[in-house]
Amino acid sequence: MASSRGLKVHQSRGEIFRRRLVELEIFDRDRKIRSEDDRLYLPILELNAETAAELAKVGDFDLVEVEFEAAERRPNVEGLLGRRAHFEVVGDVAIADSPDEEVASAILAVHKNVKTVLSPKTPVEGEYRTRRFQFVAGEEKTVTLHKEHGLLYRIDLEKAYFTPRLGTERLRVARQIGLGEVVFDMFAGVGPFALLLAKRGAKVIAVDKNPHAVRLLRENARLNRIDDVEIVEGDAGELAERYERSADHVIMNLPHTASRFLEQATRIAKDGGVVHYYAIASEDDLYGRDTAFVEEAARAAGAKISYLHRGIVRSYAPHQYNIVIDFEVRKP
Ligand SMILES: C[S@@+](CC[C@H](N)C(=O)[O-])C[C@H]1O[C@@H](n2cnc3c(N)ncnc32)[C@H](O)[C@@H]1O
């Protein structure tokens, strides 16, 4: 083990610091993060005045010299290319940040299961949260079959929203849900929350406004032999009255605009029900704005709330995070 530079940070801020180091391209991937008591040691490549100033915005840290274990190196796209490449894999399709043919060839060479490389032509946009893609290499298609937590999902990347980056979050929610509990998934997409929870014994009502998402959700329920899910095509906000006080859990995975539906979600929750609310928030005010939205909605719905969890789900853009707030609803 060689001694090298690292940041010593409080464990609770560790993930934010790690993501920022990756964004600043100074996280040392050749070394393993160390944990001791309530501190994390994050290996870094270098630190100059500019990057130090950026990190200071994230919180307190100490610059230390410590011993890090070497991280195992498997053949990877960046090693082959000799430069950084950003991409994610959904089923057998890789989505690369740019339509770079060299990157695409490296992805196809390293990831033998990948058959297609696409690159987004538009951001995720519109009410249905979809995007258009440019074909870069391999087989020309946007449809794939993706496996997550043992379930299979038919996905059409252009027609309905899906990201594999919420896989861990879906498990976190799944662990809170008891057998036979009623879950109302307001923005269900192709079903990655809804079907996982139904598979684990919840009674799920899954709603989406996008007819393509609903078609794929029905197909995915069949594919995984899941019957205990009521699939509704429509506007979740308009269904609030019909499902008032029906749910033990309400899932609101529409991070840019979920705040508009908070009052309806609070109405759909039973007394004692839990709302899982997602938003995009900026680093300097992670929970303040959305906590105010939650409280305003609770007042409008005549409910009392208590917070069960607030956390970062993933980084979304520089200085912006996809956050979650779980709150319990109490009704007179
Ligand atoms: C960010 S995606 C999330 C999908 C899914 N929960 C997931 O994890 O993949 C949000 C979904 O909400 C749907 N949507 C947007 N507005 C809606 C509304 N008012 N009622 C129901 N669904 C809506 C979109 O069509 C989209 O599929």
Ligand as a Chemical Component Dictionary entry (heavy atoms), coordinates in Angstrom:
data_LIG
# 
_chem_comp.id                   LIG 
_chem_comp.type                 NON-POLYMER 
_chem_comp.pdbx_formal_charge   0 
_chem_comp.three_letter_code    LIG 
# 
loop_
_chem_comp_atom.comp_id 
_chem_comp_atom.atom_id 
_chem_comp_atom.alt_atom_id 
_chem_comp_atom.type_symbol 
_chem_comp_atom.charge 
_chem_comp_atom.model_Cartn_x 
_chem_comp_atom.model_Cartn_y 
_chem_comp_atom.model_Cartn_z 
_chem_comp_atom.pdbx_ordinal 
LIG C1  C1  C 0  -39.515 10.459 -14.754 1  
LIG S1  S1  S 1  -40.650 9.345  -15.480 2  
LIG C2  C2  C 0  -40.614 8.078  -14.258 3  
LIG C3  C3  C 0  -41.063 6.732  -14.712 4  
LIG C4  C4  C 0  -40.841 5.600  -13.714 5  
LIG N1  N1  N 0  -41.356 5.890  -12.410 6  
LIG C5  C5  C 0  -39.388 5.194  -13.640 7  
LIG O1  O1  O 0  -38.814 5.159  -12.547 8  
LIG O2  O2  O -1 -38.827 4.853  -14.674 9  
LIG C6  C6  C 0  -42.181 10.149 -15.218 10 
LIG C7  C7  C 0  -43.390 9.528  -15.885 11 
LIG O3  O3  O 0  -44.541 10.304 -15.522 12 
LIG C8  C8  C 0  -45.434 10.357 -16.608 13 
LIG N2  N2  N 0  -46.311 11.513 -16.386 14 
LIG C9  C9  C 0  -46.054 12.842 -16.554 15 
LIG N3  N3  N 0  -47.094 13.583 -16.149 16 
LIG C10 C10 C 0  -48.049 12.722 -15.697 17 
LIG C11 C11 C 0  -49.341 12.880 -15.125 18 
LIG N4  N4  N 0  -49.871 14.071 -14.937 19 
LIG N5  N5  N 0  -50.008 11.773 -14.756 20 
LIG C12 C12 C 0  -49.483 10.540 -14.942 21 
LIG N6  N6  N 0  -48.272 10.325 -15.487 22 
LIG C13 C13 C 0  -47.564 11.397 -15.852 23 
LIG C14 C14 C 0  -44.544 10.425 -17.833 24 
LIG O4  O4  O 0  -45.209 9.960  -18.975 25 
LIG C15 C15 C 0  -43.358 9.529  -17.408 26 
LIG O5  O5  O 0  -43.553 8.204  -17.849 27 
# 
loop_
_chem_comp_bond.comp_id 
_chem_comp_bond.atom_id_1 
_chem_comp_bond.atom_id_2 
_chem_comp_bond.value_order 
_chem_comp_bond.pdbx_ordinal 
LIG C1  S1  SING 1  
LIG S1  C2  SING 2  
LIG S1  C6  SING 3  
LIG C2  C3  SING 4  
LIG C3  C4  SING 5  
LIG C4  N1  SING 6  
LIG C4  C5  SING 7  
LIG C5  O1  DOUB 8  
LIG C5  O2  SING 9  
LIG C6  C7  SING 10 
LIG C7  O3  SING 11 
LIG C7  C15 SING 12 
LIG O3  C8  SING 13 
LIG C8  N2  SING 14 
LIG C8  C14 SING 15 
LIG N2  C9  SING 16 
LIG N2  C13 SING 17 
LIG C9  N3  DOUB 18 
LIG N3  C10 SING 19 
LIG C10 C11 SING 20 
LIG C10 C13 DOUB 21 
LIG C11 N4  SING 22 
LIG C11 N5  DOUB 23 
LIG N5  C12 SING 24 
LIG C12 N6  DOUB 25 
LIG N6  C13 SING 26 
LIG C14 O4  SING 27 
LIG C14 C15 SING 28 
LIG C15 O5  SING 29 
# 
